[in-house]
């Protein structure tokens, strides 16, 4: 498959706690350093190839809850069909809560459709929510 | 040098040394990166919360008065948070909830609540972290990566705290295992590693139970059981991975731990991230008989309808008092949008996405730095936080007393 050919993939995103992200958040708040560490998804090299996205390139993750563009990182330890993301303001954009389906919000295993993106990474300023003045 | 207990995470590491020179932190010793960042942030005016009303800076007095006004006008108030507050603060907040007839909940209702409840009821056995070192034969981390969630946990309380080493002198004399869904730097040092497919923890527990009951089980389940058979004291450290995989239903897990106890003293410790979630649950249980999800409207009622998530999902509260918590950073996006539709009062020592979104922000002294008091650690042990320095900000206790309308 050439680099121009790409397709969408169904992935299960596993989220995890990242100490480096937490340190950045405590030190500087939710800003540039936070965005750099949070807006990433680890993917298997095979899945990256299927997506037609290179290591470090933007990928879009979307589901019925929302959509974000994050940086893809090739990681041979990640199983094909899954992606790994630190728990952050990015991952909660894809997190649903429906008590008819499950008691707790779906923080840890998030089903998404992934595709190569020709947009920039979603800026953290778009994700802070609430009634910001 | 001041000695303090770090309130940067649920480990509550003691013996952290801080030197203050010319009113600023000059040296921090023995803290992890997270703890040091937390202490530095408390000393950094750019990171400290300021009192705001409708995003405009005001005095503490004005912010407290506005909060009092909003709460007194509210017909369906809700109090949320308190997992990083002292027991003393929590007690006052419970009185305030009672006076307001408010719904009261904390993050345990969508994380460790079931597990803590089992420990408080005695369905599961806990163990003091101070009893683990050199005594436990098996340390099993399940759905938890302590290197990231509690960076000094291994060196302070468990694996690296051991003083007895194997005969070759290479490794601590204890079996360290994990149940995981990812390859991590932590799983790299564990042996064995029970690598599960995401969300398959329940199936693994069923396999273990089937084997214990004399039925069939996988090789992994057999290895898992053998570890407990060979151990006198076994610890299972439960992380968020397990909580969410089981969707908060620990009945099978509790049954498994009960069965494992025929071979070993099997104890459970929840890897709580917050400083005093255990304390919130214990104190509220003493007061109401319930650990969370309580309404004080017309007496004490309890149920999932009073969880913070359900209240937000249904858009019920007309005013929310958030104490020492940052739900905007952790809530699913649909609930976060509902939070934005209601009046929010936030008590916080640091600037967070929640303080940025709140209608009223009351800047507070930081527990464990500018406010002393008692908290209960993840293992159920009481720990005393030390006040290291005076604060320009009122403490959470003082603010809540003011909101309660009593003299400080």
Interface residues (C-beta under 8 A of the other chain):
Chain A: X12 X14 X16 X17 X18 X19 X20 X22 X23 X25 X26 X27 X28 X29 X30 X65 X66 X77 X78 X82 X84 X88 X89 X92 X93 X95 X96 X97 X99 X102 X103 X104 X105 X106 X107 X108 X109 X128 X129 X130 X131 X132 X133
Chain B: X8 X33 X34 X37 X38 X40 X41 X47 X54 X55 X110 X111 X145 X147 X148 X149 X151 X181 X182 X183 X184 X198 X199 X240 X241 X243 X244 X245 X247 X248 X249 X273 X304 X309 X310 X313 X328 X329 X330 X331 X332 X333 X334 X335 X336 X337 X339 X340 X344 X350 X351 X352 X353 X354 X356 X357 X358 X359
